[in-house]
Amino acid sequence: MMITTAALTRRFGTSVTAVADLSVDIPPGITGLIGANGAGKSTLIKMLLGLLPPSAGTAKVLGHDIRTEGVAIRERVGYMPEHDCLPPDMSATELVVHMARMSGLPRAAARERTADTLRHVGLYEERYRPIGGYSTGMKQRVKLAQALVHDPQLVFLDEPTNGLDPTGRDEMLGLIRRVGTEFGISVLVSSHLLGELERTCDHVVVIDGGKLLRSSSTAEITAKGAVLVVEVTERGEEVAGALRSQGLEATADGDVLHVGLVDDSTYDAVLAVVTSLDLGLVRLERPRHRMAELFATPAGGGA
């Protein structure tokens, strides 16, 4: 496992518990850390980096104890913080070279790695401009570059799509997927938006109020919601009956149907029935998961 925690807890004073008795195993690959704002995601990441001591419990990152081996963890882990922490007067090249040097790379190697990393995140042409003139999306790419420049085994990305428009979010999620698949670096990426990470991550950990709700593969979560929503122009119950006669689960509420999704053949069956009955198809889609649905689900597969 890349990360293991056992009864990990962090309290602030006597009244606030940010992370509560958290026990979870996180495998290699791309893992989404899901939770509403204030759920304890950033506190957990800072503890895993050895930057914030736990009040109770234990955790290991890449086999290193967070209480006693924080430096060893940070040598092997990249970190993209949530907040805007970039110096506006520096260029992307200056900042990323500086971070590479702090990680122990010689000057020549640091400059070479910086150029390669900025090219990978799409900032090569803008690398000498002051960061203060960058858009939000460009600043997020700089933060990603500095997390990657020392070739870590694992990166922690804290809300990397914050402040981005839909196109910028898609581009950032694509970069994250490349980090995990093409570069072979494991990723722990936090977000309050399940829909974003559902198509990016291999594994999902859901926390609320600092407590584990569930830890499971993304495929397991999506399989639990394997339903098609079908809306026809009329005769919804007749369509549902025709689909049930083919062995599919189908219920109708007026002209809106919910059909159990088996595989791609389910789409073909729906289209064939609608066509044979000479009806119009208004919509055919899979519903998106809502965070509330996961919060209402007991922790299954938790460590």
Secondary structure as UniProt FT lines:
FT   STRAND          3..12
FT   TURN            13..15
FT   STRAND          16..26
FT   STRAND          30..34
FT   TURN            37..38
FT   HELIX           41..48
FT   TURN            49..50
FT   STRAND          56..61
FT   TURN            62..63
FT   STRAND          64..65
FT   TURN            66..68
FT   HELIX           70..76
FT   STRAND          77..80
FT   TURN            88..89
FT   HELIX           92..102
FT   TURN            103..104
FT   HELIX           107..120
FT   TURN            121..122
FT   HELIX           124..126
FT   TURN            127..128
FT   HELIX           131..133
FT   HELIX           136..148
FT   TURN            149..150
FT   STRAND          154..158
FT   TURN            160..163
FT   HELIX           166..181
FT   STRAND          186..191
FT   HELIX           194..198
FT   TURN            199..200
FT   STRAND          203..208
FT   TURN            209..210
FT   STRAND          211..217
FT   HELIX           218..224
FT   STRAND          227..232
FT   HELIX           236..244
FT   TURN            245..247
FT   STRAND          250..253
FT   TURN            254..255
FT   STRAND          256..260
FT   HELIX           264..276
FT   TURN            277..278
FT   STRAND          281..285
FT   HELIX           291..295
//
